[in-house]
Structures are given as C-alpha cells and as structure tokens.
Amino acid sequence: MRIVVQREDFDAGAEARALALGRPEVGAVASFVGLVRGASEGAAVGAMTLEHYPGMTEKAIAAIVDEAKRRWQVIDCTVIHRVGELYPGEQIVLVAVASSHRGDAFAACELIMDYLKTRAPFWKKEQTPQGARWVEARASDDRAAERWEEFAQAKKLG
C-alpha cells in the first residue's frame, strides 16, 4: 500500500504499471484520476488550493484503504493526493487498485474514491472571479459514500 500526499504532479500510468510489475497474481488494475475543474457551481475556477493536516490525512487514507481490503481481494493499492495551489486541468488525485479480478479492483477503487471525498481531511478553496470560497461537501458525495454502508449492511443480512 502506497499513500502519498504531495505538491508535485504524478505519472498515473507509471503508478498503475508499478502495481502489477513482477506480480503474476495481478489480473486487473483499476484506476481513477481526478482533475481540477474549470467551473464549479456556475462560476469559472481560476485555481484551487488544497490544504490538509499532515499525518492525520495519511492515517485517514490508510483506514479507507484498509476498509476496501476488508471488503475485496486487494493485492495492492496506491493513493496519491496533491495539495497546494492547482489549476484547471491539473491532476488532484490518483487511486489505483490491483487485484486478481476486475470486479474487486473496480469496487475497491470506487469505494476508496467515494470515501476520500467524504472522510479524508482535505480542505479546498476555489479562486473565482467573485473571490475565494471554501468548497462545501456535496450531498451527492455523501450519498455515494452512504451506499457503501448500505451495501455492507445488506451483505451482512444476506
């Protein structure tokens, strides 16, 4: 498991390839790359500043990855999240999951990303023509994370 919070950009392809390198048991690598959008809530975004609490953030991400490992057969995982000032089109986050099977890799990747949006301590401030504004959590992100809890409950009952 590799968890990194950094200012520098990353090579998503190289990171995904590294998960499978020399591992014949890996049959699938699913990955997601999040980018800075150029517009948010109807306003142009010139830049986004991401802040975090060092140490706490990495620990929270590790707990998220551990949750995915409890639910699915995850061989390895890389999560890279950038902080600092970023501009539209730049990469913010990479989640890459290696597994023997694509279903486990896809599901684990999606859960990790949904939980990163709702459980990891990052703070985002957008620069717009109207001024700077802190980005509030979106209800759609909360619903996406909640469905994993419902899924876990249904699996226990089922």
C-alpha positions as CSV (number, residue, x, y, z in Angstrom):
1,M,0.0,0.0,0.0
2,R,1.4,3.4,-1.0
3,I,-0.2,6.6,0.3
4,V,1.3,9.9,-0.6
5,V,0.2,13.5,0.0
6,Q,2.4,15.8,-2.1
7,R,2.6,19.1,-4.0
8,E,4.2,17.5,-7.1
9,D,2.4,16.1,-10.0
10,F,2.4,12.3,-10.7
11,D,2.5,9.9,-13.6
12,A,-0.7,7.9,-13.3
13,G,0.4,5.4,-16.0
14,A,3.7,4.7,-14.3
15,E,2.0,4.3,-10.9
16,A,-0.6,1.9,-12.2
17,R,2.0,-0.2,-14.0
18,A,4.1,-0.4,-10.8
19,L,1.2,-2.1,-9.0
20,A,1.4,-5.1,-11.4
21,L,5.1,-5.2,-12.0
22,G,6.5,-8.7,-11.2
23,R,3.2,-9.8,-9.7
24,P,1.7,-12.7,-11.8
25,E,-1.3,-12.8,-9.4
26,V,-2.5,-9.4,-10.5
27,G,-5.2,-9.8,-13.1
28,A,-6.6,-6.3,-13.0
29,V,-5.6,-2.7,-12.1
30,A,-8.4,-0.2,-11.9
31,S,-7.5,3.4,-11.5
32,F,-9.1,6.8,-11.2
33,V,-7.6,10.2,-11.8
34,G,-9.4,13.4,-10.5
35,L,-8.7,16.7,-12.2
36,V,-9.3,20.3,-11.2
37,R,-12.5,21.5,-13.0
38,G,-12.5,24.9,-14.7
39,A,-16.0,25.7,-13.4
40,S,-17.9,24.9,-10.2
41,E,-21.4,25.9,-9.2
42,G,-21.8,28.1,-12.3
43,A,-18.6,30.1,-11.8
44,A,-15.2,29.9,-13.5
45,V,-12.5,28.5,-11.3
46,G,-9.0,30.0,-11.9
47,A,-7.3,28.0,-9.2
48,M,-7.9,25.6,-6.3
49,T,-5.9,25.5,-3.1
50,L,-6.0,22.2,-1.2
51,E,-4.9,22.0,2.4
52,H,-4.5,19.1,4.7
53,Y,-3.5,18.1,8.2
54,P,-0.1,16.2,7.8
55,G,-0.1,12.8,9.5
56,M,-3.8,12.8,10.1
57,T,-4.6,12.9,6.4
58,E,-2.4,9.9,5.6
59,K,-3.8,7.9,8.6
60,A,-7.4,8.6,7.4
61,I,-6.5,7.5,3.9
62,A,-4.8,4.3,5.2
63,A,-8.1,3.5,7.1
64,I,-10.0,4.0,3.9
65,V,-7.7,1.6,2.0
66,D,-7.9,-0.9,4.9
67,E,-11.7,-0.8,4.6
68,A,-11.5,-1.7,0.9
69,K,-9.1,-4.5,1.7
70,R,-11.6,-5.9,4.2
71,R,-14.3,-6.0,1.6
72,W,-12.5,-7.2,-1.5
73,Q,-9.4,-9.1,-2.6
74,V,-7.0,-6.2,-3.0
75,I,-3.4,-7.2,-3.7
76,D,-2.0,-3.6,-3.6
77,C,-3.2,0.0,-3.8
78,T,-1.7,3.4,-4.5
79,V,-3.3,6.7,-3.4
80,I,-1.7,10.0,-4.3
81,H,-3.4,13.2,-3.4
82,R,-2.0,16.6,-4.2
83,V,-2.1,19.7,-2.0
84,G,-1.2,23.3,-2.7
85,E,-2.4,25.6,-5.5
86,L,-3.6,23.7,-8.5
87,Y,-5.1,24.9,-11.8
88,P,-7.9,23.7,-14.1
89,G,-6.9,20.5,-15.9
90,E,-4.2,19.5,-13.4
91,Q,-4.3,16.2,-11.6
92,I,-5.5,16.2,-8.0
93,V,-5.8,12.6,-7.0
94,L,-4.9,9.1,-8.2
95,V,-6.5,5.9,-6.8
96,A,-5.1,2.7,-8.3
97,V,-6.0,-0.8,-7.1
98,A,-4.5,-4.1,-8.1
99,S,-6.5,-7.3,-7.7
100,S,-6.7,-10.8,-9.3
101,H,-10.1,-9.9,-10.7
102,R,-11.6,-6.7,-12.3
103,G,-14.7,-6.7,-10.1
104,D,-12.8,-6.4,-6.9
105,A,-10.4,-3.8,-8.4
106,F,-13.3,-1.6,-9.7
107,A,-15.3,-1.8,-6.5
108,A,-12.3,-1.1,-4.2
109,C,-11.2,1.8,-6.4
110,E,-14.7,3.3,-6.3
111,L,-15.1,2.9,-2.6
112,I,-11.7,4.5,-1.9
113,M,-12.6,7.5,-4.1
114,D,-16.0,7.9,-2.6
115,Y,-14.6,7.8,1.0
116,L,-11.7,10.2,0.0
117,K,-14.3,12.8,-0.9
118,T,-16.2,12.4,2.5
119,R,-13.8,11.0,5.1
120,A,-10.3,12.3,4.3
121,P,-9.3,15.7,6.0
122,F,-8.7,17.9,3.0
123,W,-10.0,21.5,2.6
124,K,-10.5,23.1,-0.8
125,K,-10.7,26.8,-1.6
126,E,-11.6,27.9,-5.1
127,Q,-10.5,31.1,-6.7
128,T,-13.3,32.5,-8.8
129,P,-14.0,36.0,-10.5
130,Q,-16.3,36.7,-7.5
131,G,-13.5,35.9,-5.0
132,A,-12.2,33.0,-3.0
133,R,-14.6,30.5,-1.5
134,W,-14.3,27.3,0.5
135,V,-15.8,24.2,-1.1
136,E,-18.5,22.6,0.9
137,A,-19.2,18.9,0.9
138,R,-21.7,17.9,-1.8
139,A,-24.8,15.9,-0.9
140,S,-24.1,13.7,-3.9
141,D,-20.7,12.7,-2.4
142,D,-22.3,11.9,0.9
143,R,-24.9,9.7,-0.9
144,A,-22.2,7.9,-2.8
145,A,-20.4,7.1,0.4
146,E,-23.6,6.1,2.2
147,R,-24.4,3.5,-0.4
148,W,-21.2,1.6,0.6
149,E,-22.6,1.4,4.2
150,E,-25.9,0.2,2.9
151,F,-24.1,-2.4,0.7
152,A,-22.1,-3.7,3.8
153,Q,-25.3,-3.9,5.8
154,A,-27.2,-5.8,3.1
155,K,-24.2,-8.2,2.7
156,K,-24.3,-9.0,6.5
157,L,-28.0,-9.6,6.4
158,G,-28.0,-11.5,3.1
